[in-house]
Amino acid sequence: MQTNTLCNARNRRPFTAAAFVLLVTVAGATAQGNESSHAQSDPHAPKAHKWIQVGKASWYGRRFQGHRTASGEAFDLNMLTCAHRTLPIGTLLRVTNVSNRRSIMVRVNDRGPVPAGLIVDLSYAAARSLGFNGRGSARVRLERVDGAEAAQLNWPNLGRPESLPASR
């Protein structure tokens, strides 16, 4: 009878080792799955995708000075504002002139641009800050600004060239 028990114990060892390996593998996979799903639900985790658009920008000025914008405010060519076809009114954008790398922040307060082939219409002050007010248009990169970066901006004065630090 004793030999029978020894024989059964020897046969169980491979099964026990395989079960242990399987248990460790499943536990590891579950731990990795929980970690990645937790990181995705963390509201403070950095966002993987940032809204960016690259294309041609134009500017508008005196002809529209004082006219009502889509936001209801009067257009002021000396404010750092812009018109965009689809972004919500009030959206903050970092606009970078691709040719000279000058960059500023603007606020969407109007709809447009009307001409096909343009992605944004900037105010005269924005075009001047970006260095293309002498020309009619320039290739730019738009990047949506939100979260903590947007919270640091001086909202009531946003749009005045002196209220925003120019980044290069």
C-alpha positions as CSV (number, residue, x, y, z in Angstrom):
1,M,0.0,0.0,0.0
2,Q,2.9,2.3,0.7
3,T,4.3,1.9,-2.7
4,N,1.0,2.9,-4.2
5,T,1.0,6.2,-2.3
6,L,4.5,7.0,-3.4
7,C,3.6,6.3,-6.9
8,N,0.6,8.6,-6.7
9,A,2.7,11.4,-5.1
10,R,5.2,11.2,-8.0
11,N,2.5,11.4,-10.6
12,R,1.0,14.5,-8.9
13,R,4.2,16.6,-8.9
14,P,4.1,17.5,-12.7
15,F,0.4,18.3,-12.3
16,T,1.1,20.5,-9.3
17,A,4.0,22.3,-11.0
18,A,1.9,22.9,-14.1
19,A,-1.0,24.2,-12.0
20,F,1.4,26.6,-10.1
21,V,2.8,28.0,-13.4
22,L,-0.7,28.5,-14.8
23,L,-1.8,30.2,-11.6
24,V,1.2,32.6,-11.7
25,T,0.7,33.3,-15.4
26,V,-3.0,34.1,-14.9
27,A,-2.3,36.3,-11.8
28,G,0.4,38.2,-13.7
29,A,-1.9,38.9,-16.7
30,T,-4.7,40.0,-14.4
31,A,-2.3,42.4,-12.6
32,Q,-1.2,43.9,-15.9
33,G,-4.7,44.2,-17.1
34,N,-5.8,46.0,-13.9
35,E,-2.8,48.3,-14.0
36,S,-3.5,49.5,-17.6
37,S,-7.2,49.8,-17.1
38,H,-6.6,51.9,-14.0
39,A,-4.2,54.2,-15.8
40,Q,-6.8,54.8,-18.5
41,S,-9.5,55.8,-16.0
42,D,-7.1,58.1,-14.1
43,P,-8.4,61.7,-14.8
44,H,-4.9,63.1,-14.0
45,A,-3.1,60.9,-16.5
46,P,-1.8,62.7,-19.6
47,K,-4.0,62.5,-22.7
48,A,-2.6,60.3,-25.4
49,H,-4.0,62.4,-28.3
50,K,-3.8,66.2,-28.5
51,W,-5.9,68.0,-31.1
52,I,-3.6,69.4,-33.8
53,Q,-4.4,70.9,-37.2
54,V,-1.9,72.2,-39.8
55,G,-2.8,74.3,-42.8
56,K,-3.0,77.8,-44.2
57,A,-4.1,80.8,-42.1
58,S,-5.2,84.3,-43.2
59,W,-6.0,87.4,-41.1
60,Y,-8.8,90.0,-41.0
61,G,-8.7,93.5,-39.7
62,R,-10.1,97.0,-40.2
63,R,-12.9,96.0,-42.6
64,F,-14.5,94.0,-39.8
65,Q,-13.6,96.2,-36.8
66,G,-16.6,96.6,-34.5
67,H,-18.8,94.0,-36.3
68,R,-20.4,91.3,-34.1
69,T,-18.6,88.0,-34.1
70,A,-20.3,84.6,-33.7
71,S,-19.7,84.8,-29.9
72,G,-21.7,88.1,-29.8
73,E,-18.7,90.3,-28.9
74,A,-17.5,93.1,-31.2
75,F,-14.5,92.2,-33.3
76,D,-11.4,94.0,-32.2
77,L,-8.4,93.7,-34.6
78,N,-6.1,94.3,-31.6
79,M,-7.2,91.3,-29.7
80,L,-5.6,87.8,-30.1
81,T,-8.7,86.1,-31.5
82,C,-9.6,83.9,-34.4
83,A,-12.3,82.4,-36.5
84,H,-12.5,78.6,-36.9
85,R,-15.2,76.6,-38.7
86,T,-15.8,73.8,-36.2
87,L,-14.1,74.4,-32.8
88,P,-16.4,75.6,-30.0
89,I,-16.5,79.3,-29.3
90,G,-14.1,80.0,-26.5
91,T,-11.6,77.3,-27.4
92,L,-8.0,78.3,-26.7
93,L,-5.5,77.6,-29.4
94,R,-1.7,77.8,-29.6
95,V,-0.9,79.0,-33.2
96,T,2.6,78.5,-34.5
97,N,3.9,80.0,-37.7
98,V,5.6,77.0,-39.4
99,S,8.2,79.2,-41.3
100,N,9.5,81.2,-38.3
101,R,8.4,79.1,-35.3
102,R,6.7,82.1,-33.6
103,S,3.9,80.9,-31.4
104,I,1.0,82.7,-29.6
105,M,-2.3,81.9,-27.9
106,V,-5.6,82.9,-29.4
107,R,-9.3,82.4,-28.5
108,V,-11.9,81.3,-31.0
109,N,-14.7,83.9,-31.0
110,D,-16.0,83.7,-34.6
111,R,-16.8,81.3,-37.4
112,G,-14.9,81.1,-40.6
113,P,-12.7,81.4,-42.6
114,V,-15.0,81.6,-45.6
115,P,-12.4,80.9,-48.4
116,A,-11.7,77.2,-49.1
117,G,-8.2,76.0,-48.4
118,L,-7.9,78.0,-45.1
119,I,-8.1,76.5,-41.7
120,V,-8.2,79.6,-39.5
121,D,-8.7,83.4,-39.8
122,L,-6.6,85.3,-37.3
123,S,-7.1,88.9,-36.1
124,Y,-4.6,91.5,-37.3
125,A,-2.8,91.4,-33.9
126,A,-2.4,87.7,-34.1
127,A,-1.0,87.8,-37.6
128,R,1.4,90.6,-36.6
129,S,2.6,88.6,-33.6
130,L,3.2,85.6,-35.8
131,G,5.0,87.8,-38.4
132,F,2.8,87.5,-41.4
133,N,0.7,90.6,-41.4
134,G,2.6,91.9,-44.4
135,R,1.5,88.9,-46.4
136,G,-2.1,87.6,-46.7
137,S,-1.5,84.2,-45.3
138,A,1.0,81.7,-43.7
139,R,1.2,78.0,-43.0
140,V,0.4,77.5,-39.3
141,R,0.0,74.7,-36.8
142,L,-3.0,74.9,-34.4
143,E,-2.9,73.1,-31.1
144,R,-5.9,73.0,-28.7
145,V,-5.0,74.3,-25.2
146,D,-7.0,72.9,-22.3
147,G,-6.7,71.6,-18.8
148,A,-4.1,73.0,-16.5
149,E,-2.4,75.0,-19.2
150,A,-5.6,76.9,-20.1
151,A,-6.3,77.5,-16.4
152,Q,-3.0,79.4,-16.1
153,L,-4.1,82.0,-18.6
154,N,-5.5,85.3,-17.6
155,W,-9.1,84.7,-19.0
156,P,-10.6,88.2,-18.6
157,N,-7.7,89.8,-20.5
158,L,-7.2,86.9,-22.9
159,G,-6.8,88.3,-26.3
160,R,-4.7,91.4,-25.5
161,P,-1.2,90.8,-26.9
162,E,0.4,92.0,-23.6
163,S,-1.5,89.5,-21.5
164,L,0.0,86.4,-23.1
165,P,3.7,85.4,-23.0
166,A,4.9,84.7,-26.5
167,S,6.5,81.3,-26.8
168,R,9.1,80.5,-29.4
